[in-house]
């Protein structure tokens, strides 16, 4: 039973090494494409604004 477990672990290690050789960039987050753009800021107060233009607080202050 111990031999079977040892052979299985050795087989999995060899398989992992071949996987790393085939796909060397696996697990690196900095290489991913399609990153989200930075959120826009309100031109008046500088708060984060997802819609663009003046934010709700600036709009409420004006009117």
Secondary structure, DSSP 8 states (H G I E B T S, - for coil): -HHHHHHHHHHHHHHHHHHHHH-TTTT-STT-S-------B-TTT--B-SS-SS-HHHHHHH-
